[in-house]
Amino acid sequence: MDLVTALGQAGLGRGDLAGLAVTPDGTAAVAIAGAGWSTAASEVARVDETLRPRWVTWSQETAQRLALAGVRPATCWDVAAVHRLLFGGWRADPGWAWAHLRGLPLDGVPVAGPQSAGEADLFDAAQEHAAAQSGPSGATPDAEHPVEPDGYLRQDWTRGGWEDTPDRVLAWARLALEAAQSQGATLAGSSDGGLAVATARSESTIELLCAELSADGLPMDRAVAEQVLTGIIGPRPRGDAEAAQMRAVRDAVVLRLAPAGVTADLRSPVQVRSLLAAAGVDVPDTRAWRLEEFRESHPLVAALLEWRKAERIATTYGYAWLDEHLGSDGRLRGAWTGSDGAAGRMTASNGLHNMPAAMRQAVVAAPGHVLIRADLGQIEPRVLAAVSGDPALAAATAADDLYLPVATQLGVDRPTAKVAMIAAMYGQTTGHGGQAGRRMRAAYPVAMAYLDSADRSARAGRDLRTYGGRLVRMSGGDRAPAQADAARTAARGRYGRNALIQGAAAELFKMWAVTVRARALPLGGRIVLCLHDELLVHVPREHADATARLVGDCLAETAARWSPGGQDARGARVRFIADICAVRSWADAK
């Protein structure tokens, strides 16, 4: 009997949990309640296509192995992702997650990850001695069970020993299923269990997308990329001496504007500050935002700011970066994660999340394809309207430009209204932003009360939870909140009020992304970039219009699911919008 038939006869249906473990060589195991099977990773695709279970995995590592094998499941329950949702922080290895679920003391959890040479300690030596005394095989009677008598996961299993035999792989899949069931019960019992479970599902499935983003890469035209670099930092140097000469030429453009006889190392903040002082520009530091205020005061400042842009590209996004990360297939690759461990935003390595705007010219669709670019509009104030339930702010979201009705409500111009909204969400209390923010209290009292409550809790060191249920840790640290200085306490408050908005926005975005991932697949669409509030979907040209419409429809579907009913208690619907267009190059999107 094949695996699909066996699972079907065992009662596995669409959306049911099924434990899954996959080894580096493609050996896999599938576990459901009371039964389990050893198989190959390739069989997972057949089961997924036919039965559509929700695969339970310990972490994104399983998704990465499946992606490399060409297997792309529709959905999953990622134990690590859900652990970060439930308990906050970044650490989420199996031993750590299991101890949390079982209520075990965390100081008893072994250090995560495989042990490298030279890391053995006395505890390990004692374990090795005990193993040697247990018999010729070196195995204790319970060594084939992943859980120690004291309830912790066995260290040799969490360090990769679960891969050693098919029986162990199957036991590991069963244990993942048990962990997921425990997590699900905890979420279902929360104050908003339905939304919390839905968030857990999307946070898990986003890990599948992250594995695919890492495997597929971002399409980039090497020739265009090198043209961009040549225009900014000059042609590719033929050696260290030529590279040094090119740096000196870039420096000279700035230094020639300095007072006669004054020079400096432009890579030294101390020397740059002295250089500016000699030119009559007195600044407390040389941060870019600070220098922007003095751009018009002296041509040296403007030249220095432009030099910094070129220097950043030369040192971080230059030819070496291109050679290291852009594959021969024209795809730029990096590692993706579904949560930053704080408020829950997606992250990526190798410059994928902070690529200079100039390099977007080189992000070009493959022949016969286009990029569908979708950018959420004014997402944070719209999220604030939804999570706070403020009817006046919800009404303002009906406008394409939310800041216009906000300006009318506050009796100010649009720029001031935008400053007021940002000041409210980021806790700015001084200057123009603080003055404008105070007007928000009368106009949008429900939204401001929501933010103020988060601020007070954070200042007091109390942990927060986002709209979707993610724990944002505010407790701990080297000093108790009462002992902290006023500036540090205020900063905690500002972080807390904004973390709830950023976190909720991240949850909405990721739910949108996994919906687009599923709906665009029949059209040949693949998401190739998730940048904060922006999606890039790579799709065959003939499906461009249909995919663009689909991405918009997915946003409406997601908003309705994320904010049930899409409206507050008074019936004011919170509207989410996105700027969606089909382009050949990312830079063409305006």
PEUR-V90300 format. One record per residue. RES is the residue in one letter. OMEGA is omega as a letter, one per 40 degrees, with the letter a starting at -180 (999 if undefined). Layout:
BEGIN
res=(RES/RES)
omega=(OMEGA/OMEGA)
END
This chain:
BEGIN
res=(M/D/L/V/T/A/L/G/Q/A/G/L/G/R/G/D/L/A/G/L/A/V/T/P/D/G/T/A/A/V/A/I/A/G/A/G/W/S/T/A/A/S/E/V/A/R/V/D/E/T/L/R/P/R/W/V/T/W/S/Q/E/T/A/Q/R/L/A/L/A/G/V/R/P/A/T/C/W/D/V/A/A/V/H/R/L/L/F/G/G/W/R/A/D/P/G/W/A/W/A/H/L/R/G/L/P/L/D/G/V/P/V/A/G/P/Q/S/A/G/E/A/D/L/F/D/A/A/Q/E/H/A/A/A/Q/S/G/P/S/G/A/T/P/D/A/E/H/P/V/E/P/D/G/Y/L/R/Q/D/W/T/R/G/G/W/E/D/T/P/D/R/V/L/A/W/A/R/L/A/L/E/A/A/Q/S/Q/G/A/T/L/A/G/S/S/D/G/G/L/A/V/A/T/A/R/S/E/S/T/I/E/L/L/C/A/E/L/S/A/D/G/L/P/M/D/R/A/V/A/E/Q/V/L/T/G/I/I/G/P/R/P/R/G/D/A/E/A/A/Q/M/R/A/V/R/D/A/V/V/L/R/L/A/P/A/G/V/T/A/D/L/R/S/P/V/Q/V/R/S/L/L/A/A/A/G/V/D/V/P/D/T/R/A/W/R/L/E/E/F/R/E/S/H/P/L/V/A/A/L/L/E/W/R/K/A/E/R/I/A/T/T/Y/G/Y/A/W/L/D/E/H/L/G/S/D/G/R/L/R/G/A/W/T/G/S/D/G/A/A/G/R/M/T/A/S/N/G/L/H/N/M/P/A/A/M/R/Q/A/V/V/A/A/P/G/H/V/L/I/R/A/D/L/G/Q/I/E/P/R/V/L/A/A/V/S/G/D/P/A/L/A/A/A/T/A/A/D/D/L/Y/L/P/V/A/T/Q/L/G/V/D/R/P/T/A/K/V/A/M/I/A/A/M/Y/G/Q/T/T/G/H/G/G/Q/A/G/R/R/M/R/A/A/Y/P/V/A/M/A/Y/L/D/S/A/D/R/S/A/R/A/G/R/D/L/R/T/Y/G/G/R/L/V/R/M/S/G/G/D/R/A/P/A/Q/A/D/A/A/R/T/A/A/R/G/R/Y/G/R/N/A/L/I/Q/G/A/A/A/E/L/F/K/M/W/A/V/T/V/R/A/R/A/L/P/L/G/G/R/I/V/L/C/L/H/D/E/L/L/V/H/V/P/R/E/H/A/D/A/T/A/R/L/V/G/D/C/L/A/E/T/A/A/R/W/S/P/G/G/Q/D/A/R/G/A/R/V/R/F/I/A/D/I/C/A/V/R/S/W/A/D/A/K)
omega=(a/a/a/a/a/i/i/i/i/i/i/a/a/i/i/i/i/i/a/i/a/i/i/a/i/i/a/i/i/a/i/a/i/a/i/a/i/a/i/a/a/i/i/a/a/i/a/a/a/a/i/i/i/a/i/i/i/a/i/i/i/i/i/i/i/a/i/i/i/a/a/a/a/a/i/i/a/a/a/a/a/i/i/i/a/a/i/i/a/a/a/i/a/a/a/i/a/a/i/a/a/i/a/i/a/i/i/a/i/i/a/i/i/a/i/a/i/a/a/i/a/i/i/i/i/i/a/i/i/i/a/a/a/i/a/a/a/a/i/a/a/a/a/i/a/a/i/i/a/i/i/i/a/a/a/i/a/i/i/a/i/a/a/a/i/i/i/i/i/i/i/i/i/a/i/i/i/i/a/i/i/i/a/i/i/a/a/a/i/a/i/a/a/i/a/i/i/i/i/a/a/i/i/a/i/i/i/i/i/i/i/i/i/a/a/a/a/a/a/i/a/a/i/i/a/i/i/i/i/a/a/a/i/a/a/a/a/i/a/a/i/i/i/i/i/i/a/i/i/i/a/i/i/a/i/i/i/i/a/i/a/i/a/i/a/i/i/i/a/a/i/i/i/i/i/i/i/i/i/i/a/a/i/i/a/i/a/a/i/a/i/a/a/a/a/a/a/a/i/a/i/i/i/i/i/i/a/i/i/a/i/i/a/a/a/a/a/a/a/i/a/a/a/a/i/a/i/i/i/i/i/a/i/i/a/i/a/a/i/i/i/i/i/i/i/i/i/i/i/i/a/a/i/i/i/a/a/a/i/i/a/i/a/i/i/i/i/a/i/i/i/a/i/a/i/a/i/a/a/i/i/i/i/i/a/a/a/a/i/a/a/i/i/i/a/a/i/a/i/i/a/a/i/i/i/i/i/a/a/a/a/i/a/i/i/i/i/i/a/a/a/i/i/a/a/i/i/a/a/i/a/i/i/i/i/a/a/i/a/a/i/a/a/a/a/i/a/i/i/a/a/i/i/i/a/a/a/i/a/i/i/i/a/i/i/i/a/i/a/i/i/a/i/a/i/a/a/i/i/a/a/a/a/i/a/a/a/i/i/i/i/i/i/i/a/a/a/a/i/i/i/a/i/i/i/i/i/a/a/i/i/a/a/i/i/i/a/a/a/a/i/i/a/a/i/i/a/i/i/a/i/a/a/i/i/i/i/a/i/a/a/i/a/a/a/a/i/i/a/a/i/i/i/i/i/i/a/a/i/a/a/i/a/a/i/a/i/a/a/i/i/a/i/a/i/a/i/i/a/i/i/a/i/i/i/a/a/i/a/999)
END
